[in-house]
Amino acid sequence: MKKNLTQQIFIGFMLGVLFGIVIGWLNIPIYFKEIIINLLEFGGNIFLKTIKMLVVPIVFFSLIKGVANLNNFNTLGRIGIKSVALYITTTFLAITSSLFFANLFQPGKNIDSNFETTNIKVSDPPSFFEILLNIIPNNPFESLVDGEMLQVIFFAILIGSALSISKRVETLKKFFNDFNDVVMKILSFVMIIAPLGIFCLIAKTFATQGLSSIIELLKYFILVITVLIFHAVLVYLTLIKFYGKLNLSNFFQGIKEALLFSFSTSSSSATIPITLQCMKNKFDIKENIASFTIPLGATINMDGTAIMQGIATVFIANLYGIDLFFSDYISIILTATLASIGTAGVPGVGIIMLGMVLNQVGLPLEGIAIVMGVDRFLDMLRTSINITGDAMVTIVINKSEKE
């Protein structure tokens, strides 16, 4: 991305924060405030929809292009195994550390639990074998239409693999290469409205949520933020610094557009095109690696969400005076890790995953309503952590392939 666009995105972000807070504080007529919020929501949704429109084409064509151009077909197997292993390991560490800190500080221990109940229906977490089966699409074209990212990745890898080992398909390879270039050019058009879109999204969030809801759950809120930062520093930055051999300031300078975008949209999936651009342009990552690890990470890397789940589960258990046993903590770790695989990287999905965890250990689902007041802000933060993890894994895999 051009430097001036980065500056414009940051300016749009900051102006959105200020405008949203002012609108929330001003004593203006309700109907007038609703008009402003509706306009902001409309502007933000236009930008989000145009980005989401490009997510599946970018993943599909860039992955086919990357796999089809592999010189050594065994490379794909290595990249896949290392990527999945890294993502699952970091998610396991995230949920474990969140439970450790939650038990250390015990959020919700001294808060009155007289809250209204709400009806929330939550499906059971998928089993390990269901997760594996769901990777294979019944109808690959339906998966493309529905945006089932794991299935899209699987289908794209099959096509790319067939092109890689087939002869006399240079024309078809050129088609996918050229189409990928066309889609990326469309993305550059869409990014022109990024500053305005991010302004609308952020302004609407602060205008509707305000700051008072954060204060009510301050201990829970601060603890989640602290553990998110702890996980990023201890796991991500350590690997980037000592294995990736990359200067940390250069790392954040390279992914700042993706971080700003993910924070504004709270969507790992919508950020895929931006993260791909950052990885390829700023870090010289091999295309076949970035095209695989970034969309895969947006689908299965939910470290930030796992941290929220662990702390929120202990928080809700304390609110209702329910003791959790060692077996419950094991269930939380396994459920959160498995549920993160294949969960859509869209805003608010963490709440649904939290419902799966609460259901697994027998905690009241009404507790979800308690943490929802501040979840929008935490969703923004944990999505940025997820994107940082995607970038870290991509850099580590790229480094390992060079060696």
C-alpha positions in Angstrom: 0.0 0.0 0.0 1.1 3.5 -0.6 2.3 5.5 2.4 -0.3 8.2 1.9 -3.1 5.6 2.0 -1.8 4.3 5.3 -1.8 7.8 6.7 -5.4 8.3 5.4 -6.5 5.1 7.0 -5.0 6.1 10.4 -6.6 9.6 10.2 -10.0 8.0 9.3 -9.6 5.7 12.3 -8.8 8.5 14.8 -11.5 10.8 13.5 -14.0 7.9 13.7 -13.1 7.4 17.4 -13.5 11.1 18.2 -16.7 11.5 16.2 -18.2 8.4 17.8 -17.4 9.6 21.3 -18.8 13.1 20.7 -22.0 11.7 19.2 -22.4 9.4 22.1 -21.9 12.2 24.7 -23.9 15.0 23.0 -27.5 15.5 24.2 -29.1 15.6 20.8 -32.6 14.3 19.9 -32.9 10.5 19.6 -34.2 10.5 16.1 -31.4 12.7 14.9 -28.8 10.5 16.6 -30.4 7.4 15.0 -30.1 9.0 11.6 -26.4 9.6 12.1 -25.8 6.1 13.4 -27.8 4.6 10.5 -25.7 6.6 8.0 -22.5 5.4 9.7 -23.6 1.8 9.6 -24.6 2.1 6.0 -21.2 3.6 5.0 -19.3 0.9 7.0 -21.4 -1.9 5.5 -20.7 -0.7 2.0 -17.0 -0.9 2.6 -17.2 -4.3 4.5 -19.3 -5.9 1.7 -17.0 -4.8 -1.0 -14.0 -6.3 0.9 -15.9 -9.5 1.8 -16.9 -9.8 -1.9 -13.2 -10.2 -2.8 -12.1 -12.5 0.0 -13.1 -15.8 -1.6 -11.8 -14.9 -5.1 -8.5 -13.7 -3.6 -8.0 -16.8 -1.5 -9.1 -19.1 -4.3 -7.0 -17.7 -7.2 -3.9 -16.8 -5.2 -3.8 -20.3 -3.6 -4.2 -22.0 -7.0 -1.5 -19.8 -8.4 0.9 -20.4 -5.5 0.4 -24.2 -5.5 0.4 -24.6 -9.3 3.8 -22.8 -9.5 5.4 -25.1 -6.9 8.6 -26.6 -8.2 8.7 -29.2 -5.5 5.3 -30.7 -4.8 6.5 -32.0 -1.4 6.8 -28.4 -0.3 3.0 -28.1 0.0 2.9 -31.0 2.5 5.6 -29.5 4.6 4.0 -26.1 4.6 0.6 -27.5 5.5 1.8 -29.7 8.4 3.9 -26.9 9.9 1.2 -24.3 9.6 -1.5 -26.4 11.2 0.8 -27.5 14.0 1.8 -23.9 14.7 -1.7 -22.6 14.7 -3.1 -25.3 17.0 -0.2 -25.0 19.4 -0.5 -21.3 19.8 -4.3 -21.7 20.3 -3.6 -24.3 23.0 -1.1 -22.0 24.7 -3.6 -19.1 24.5 -6.5 -20.9 26.2 -4.2 -22.4 28.9 -2.5 -19.1 29.8 -6.0 -17.4 29.9 -7.2 -20.0 32.4 -4.0 -19.5 34.5 -4.4 -15.8 34.8 -8.2 -16.0 35.3 -7.7 -18.3 38.3 -4.9 -16.0 39.6 -7.0 -12.8 39.6 -10.5 -14.3 39.8 -12.5 -11.7 37.9 -16.2 -11.5 38.9 -15.6 -12.9 42.4 -17.0 -9.9 44.2 -19.7 -8.8 41.8 -23.4 -9.2 42.4 -24.8 -11.8 40.0 -28.4 -10.5 39.9 -28.5 -10.2 36.1 -31.5 -10.7 33.8 -31.5 -13.9 31.8 -31.7 -14.2 28.1 -32.5 -17.0 25.7 -29.4 -17.9 23.6 -29.4 -21.1 21.5 -25.9 -22.5 21.0 -25.0 -25.6 19.0 -22.7 -28.3 20.3 -19.0 -28.0 19.5 -17.9 -30.1 16.5 -16.0 -33.3 17.2 -12.5 -33.9 15.8 -13.8 -36.2 13.0 -16.6 -33.8 12.1 -14.0 -31.1 11.6 -11.9 -33.3 9.3 -15.0 -34.3 7.3 -16.2 -30.7 7.0 -13.0 -29.8 5.2 -14.1 -31.8 2.2 -16.9 -30.0 0.3 -20.0 -31.8 -0.9 -20.3 -29.2 -3.6 -17.1 -27.1 -4.2 -19.1 -24.4 -6.0 -21.6 -24.1 -3.2 -18.6 -23.7 -0.8 -17.3 -20.9 -3.0 -20.7 -19.2 -2.9 -21.1 -19.7 0.9 -17.5 -18.7 1.7 -16.7 -21.9 3.6 -13.0 -21.1 3.8 -11.5 -24.5 4.8 -13.4 -26.1 1.9 -12.4 -23.4 -0.5 -8.7 -23.9 0.6 -9.1 -27.6 0.1 -10.6 -27.3 -3.4 -8.0 -24.7 -4.5 -5.2 -26.9 -3.3 -6.6 -29.8 -5.4 -6.8 -27.7 -8.5 -3.3 -26.1 -7.9 -1.8 -29.6 -7.3 -3.3 -31.0 -10.5 -2.0 -28.1 -12.4 1.4 -28.4 -10.8 1.9 -32.1 -11.8 0.1 -31.9 -15.2 1.7 -31.2 -18.5 0.4 -29.0 -21.4 -1.6 -26.8 -19.0 0.5 -23.6 -19.3 -2.5 -21.8 -20.8 -4.7 -22.7 -17.8 -1.9 -21.7 -15.4 -1.6 -18.4 -17.1 -5.4 -17.9 -16.8 -5.3 -18.3 -13.0 -2.2 -16.1 -12.7 -3.9 -13.4 -14.8 -7.2 -13.7 -13.0 -5.4 -13.4 -9.6 -3.7 -10.2 -10.9 -7.1 -8.8 -11.9 -8.7 -9.5 -8.5 -5.7 -7.8 -6.7 -6.2 -4.8 -9.0 -9.9 -4.6 -8.0 -8.7 -4.7 -4.3 -6.6 -1.6 -5.0 -9.7 0.2 -6.3 -11.7 -0.8 -3.2 -8.9 0.4 -0.8 -9.4 4.0 -2.1 -12.6 4.2 0.1 -10.9 2.4 3.0 -10.3 5.6 5.1 -14.0 6.6 4.8 -15.2 3.0 5.5 -13.0 2.6 8.6 -14.2 6.1 9.8 -17.8 4.9 9.6 -17.2 1.6 11.3 -15.3 3.0 14.2 -17.6 6.0 14.7 -20.6 3.8 14.8 -19.0 1.5 17.4 -18.1 4.3 19.8 -21.4 6.2 19.2 -23.5 3.1 20.2 -21.3 1.4 22.8 -19.8 4.4 24.6 -17.3 4.0 27.4 -19.6 3.4 30.4 -20.2 -0.3 29.6 -16.4 -0.9 29.8 -16.2 0.6 33.3 -18.8 -1.8 34.7 -16.7 -4.8 33.8 -13.3 -3.2 34.2 -11.5 -6.1 35.9 -12.6 -8.6 33.3 -11.9 -6.1 30.5 -8.4 -5.3 31.6 -7.5 -8.9 32.3 -8.5 -10.0 28.8 -6.4 -7.1 27.3 -3.4 -8.0 29.5 -3.4 -11.7 28.6 -3.8 -10.8 24.9 -0.7 -8.6 25.1 1.1 -11.2 27.2 0.4 -13.9 24.6 1.5 -11.7 21.7 4.7 -10.8 23.4 5.7 -14.2 24.8 4.7 -16.3 21.8 4.5 -14.2 18.7 7.2 -11.6 19.1 9.6 -14.2 20.6 9.3 -16.4 17.5 9.5 -13.4 15.2 12.6 -12.0 16.9 14.6 -15.1 17.6 13.5 -17.5 14.9 12.3 -15.2 12.1 15.4 -12.9 12.8 13.2 -9.9 12.2 13.4 -6.5 13.9 10.1 -6.0 15.8 9.7 -2.4 14.8 10.0 -3.4 11.1 7.5 -6.2 11.8 4.8 -3.8 13.1 5.6 -1.3 10.5 5.0 -3.9 7.9 1.6 -5.1 9.2 0.2 -1.8 10.5 -2.3 -1.6 7.7 -3.6 -5.1 8.5 -3.8 -4.3 12.2 -5.7 -1.1 11.7 -8.1 -2.8 9.3 -8.7 -5.8 11.6 -9.2 -3.6 14.6 -11.8 -1.6 12.7 -13.7 -4.5 11.1 -13.3 -7.2 13.9 -13.1 -9.7 11.0 -10.1 -11.9 10.3 -11.7 -13.1 7.0 -12.3 -9.5 5.7 -8.7 -8.7 6.5 -7.2 -11.6 4.4 -6.6 -9.4 1.3 -4.8 -6.7 3.4 -2.7 -9.2 5.3 -1.7 -10.9 2.0 -0.6 -7.6 0.5 1.5 -6.8 3.7 3.2 -10.2 3.7 4.1 -10.2 0.0 5.0 -6.5 -0.3 6.7 -5.7 3.0 8.3 -9.1 3.9 9.0 -10.7 0.6 7.2 -13.8 1.6 6.9 -16.6 -1.1 3.5 -16.4 -2.7 2.7 -20.1 -2.3 3.4 -19.7 1.5 1.4 -16.5 2.1 -1.5 -17.7 0.0 -1.8 -20.8 2.1 -1.0 -19.6 5.7 -3.0 -16.4 5.7 -6.4 -17.7 4.7 -5.8 -20.8 6.8 -4.9 -18.7 9.8 -8.0 -16.5 9.3 -10.0 -19.8 9.6 -8.3 -21.7 12.4 -6.2 -19.2 14.3 -8.4 -17.9 17.0 -5.9 -17.3 19.8 -7.5 -14.0 20.8 -10.9 -15.6 21.0 -9.6 -18.5 23.0 -8.1 -16.1 25.5 -11.5 -14.3 25.9 -13.3 -17.7 26.3 -11.0 -18.9 29.1 -11.3 -15.7 31.1 -15.0 -15.2 30.4 -15.7 -18.8 31.5 -14.0 -18.3 34.9 -15.6 -14.8 35.2 -19.1 -16.2 34.6 -18.5 -19.2 37.0 -17.5 -16.7 39.7 -20.5 -14.5 39.1 -22.9 -17.5 39.6 -20.8 -19.0 42.5 -20.1 -22.2 40.6 -16.8 -24.0 41.2 -14.8 -25.4 38.3 -12.8 -28.6 38.7 -9.7 -29.8 36.9 -11.8 -31.9 34.5 -13.8 -28.7 33.6 -10.5 -26.9 32.7 -9.5 -29.8 30.5 -12.9 -29.6 28.7 -12.5 -25.9 28.3 -9.1 -26.2 26.7 -10.1 -29.0 24.3 -13.5 -27.4 23.4 -12.0 -24.0 22.8 -9.1 -25.4 20.7 -11.4 -27.6 18.5 -14.2 -25.0 18.2 -11.7 -22.5 16.9 -10.9 -24.7 13.8 -13.3 -23.9 11.0 -15.1 -21.1 12.8 -15.8 -18.2 10.5 -13.5 -15.2 11.1 -16.4 -12.6 11.3 -17.4 -10.1 14.0 -19.1 -11.5 17.1 -18.2 -15.2 16.4 -16.4 -15.3 19.7 -19.7 -15.1 21.6 -21.0 -18.1 19.8 -17.9 -20.1 20.6 -18.1 -18.9 24.2 -21.6 -20.5 24.3 -20.1 -23.8 23.1 -17.6 -23.7 26.0 -20.2 -22.7 28.6 -22.5 -25.5 27.4 -19.6 -28.0 27.6 -18.9 -27.3 31.3 -22.5 -26.8 32.4 -22.4 -23.0 33.1 -25.5 -20.9 32.5 -25.7 -19.4 29.0 -27.3 -16.3 30.5 -23.7 -15.3 31.5 -23.1 -14.5 27.9 -25.4 -11.4 28.2 -23.1 -10.1 31.0 -20.0 -9.9 28.9 -21.6 -8.8 25.7 -21.6 -5.2 26.8 -17.8 -4.9 26.3 -17.3 -7.7 23.8 -17.4 -5.4 20.8 -14.3 -3.6 22.0 -12.6 -6.9 23.0 -13.5 -8.4 19.6 -11.6 -5.6 17.9 -8.5 -6.2 20.0 -8.5 -10.0 19.8 -9.0 -9.9 16.0 -5.8 -7.7 15.8 -4.0 -10.4 17.9 -5.2 -13.1 15.6 -3.9 -11.2 12.6 -0.5 -10.7 14.3 -0.5 -14.5 14.8 -1.2 -15.1 11.1 1.7 -12.9 10.2 4.0 -14.6 12.7 3.2 -18.1 11.4 3.7 -16.9 7.8 7.1 -15.4 8.6 8.2 -18.5 10.6 7.1 -20.9 7.8 8.8 -18.8 5.2 12.0 -18.7 7.2 11.9 -22.5 7.7 11.4 -23.1 4.0 14.4 -21.0 3.1 16.6 -23.0 5.6 
